[in-house]
Amino acid sequence: MSCDHIFEQEDVGLRCGAVLPRVVTAYRTRGRLAADRCNVILITHGYTGGPEMIDNDSDNPDGWGELIGPGKAIDTDRYFVICPNVLASSYGSTNAASIDPATNRPYGSRFPGVAVADIVAGQRALLSHLGIERLVAVIGPSFGGAQVLQWGVDHPDAMKGLVPVITAPTMHGLDVAALKAELDAVPEFFHGDYYGRGDMTRHLAAKRIGGMHVFGADAALAARFPDPERRKAEIARLAQAWAQVFDANSLLIVGRAMESFDVRDRLSAIRVPLLYVLSRSDRLFPATLGPAIMKEMRAAGIDARFLEIDSDHGHFASSTDAGKWAEPLRAFLAEIDS
């Protein structure tokens, strides 16, 4: 079963120059850690997701329950799987709603900028705390895939393989300035200092509904909800549940980390085999990116392989159509961990 855990650090320096006096990282695990601590797979979650993606939960369209578990592609009878919530996200880790010890009030709009390298440094500190020095693999979708690539360039000897999924070595597509202007126009947001003053749930739910349509939710949910009205209601239900948990400031802080992410000029640092996965129908990271990025990776000397998920499920393909890439993933893990 999944477990919730907390790791605490003090005086954590960020790439922007700020220092956070206290940083909490919430994380979830599945499987059992081997005595030699050499059976660990790190799963890195996406922009608006969290560690619950590793749960066996068919209700979560972002969830990887079909990939992770006993006998599955990421076999928890063999591997110890760990998924930390990224710094500034909304699932238990330190974020803008956390109390700033200097003011005894939530950070709000004053939360410092976070880079993907900061997120990975925190994950590395967590693993070191657990006595884990080398991973079998780092695997993650979308913004999680950015973390996978950051791991590869920052800690090239820390794993046997990398699996970046529905992602790219740079993620400049998000316009955070426009997102901030949109949020600032909502009276309940109070320019980020809305804790105890405003409720962003309604706005976030509406935004999530729009995002889910772009991600491919209609196709992903069609089999379970063939009736269009029931499918529309289900998307609204999922969006509402997400909006009640997710912090509007996390969209901005994690969004800026994603917007500034770019490891294209550092790909040659990667020293381990890499499986790069895209979805045929994804509108965010279309499969047409594959040839150019593979050429870039191979030119950088990476032992890179490419897999296209033949799915109509868009950005959700890695989760809701997991069966279409589970076996190649299993084979890749078997190869690097043989």
Number of C-alpha atoms within 10 A of each C-alpha: 10 16 12 12 12 13 18 15 14 11 11 14 12 17 13 11 9 14 14 17 13 15 20 20 24 24 24 22 24 22 21 15 19 12 7 8 16 18 21 25 25 22 26 30 28 22 18 19 21 26 24 24 22 25 20 18 14 13 9 16 21 23 25 25 22 21 24 22 22 14 11 15 22 24 18 23 13 16 22 22 25 22 23 28 25 32 27 29 27 23 22 21 23 23 27 26 24 19 15 18 12 8 8 9 12 19 21 22 16 11 21 19 17 21 22 27 19 20 23 22 18 22 24 17 16 20 18 12 12 12 12 18 15 18 20 20 25 27 23 26 27 26 26 27 27 31 30 30 31 25 24 25 20 16 17 18 17 19 23 20 27 31 25 25 26 29 28 26 22 15 20 14 10 14 12 19 12 10 14 16 11 10 22 14 12 13 12 18 19 16 16 23 18 19 18 7 9 14 15 19 20 13 16 22 22 14 13 20 19 15 13 19 16 15 20 19 25 21 20 23 20 14 10 11 16 12 10 12 10 14 19 16 12 17 22 18 14 17 22 19 13 17 20 14 12 20 23 24 25 22 20 23 23 25 23 20 23 25 19 15 21 19 19 16 11 15 21 18 17 24 21 19 19 26 19 22 24 29 29 21 22 22 13 18 21 18 20 14 12 19 11 10 17 17 13 18 21 15 12 18 15 19 16 19 15 14 17 19 24 16 22 18 24 29 31 27 30 29 24 24 21 20 15 16 21 20 15 14 19 15 12 20 22 12 12 16 13 6
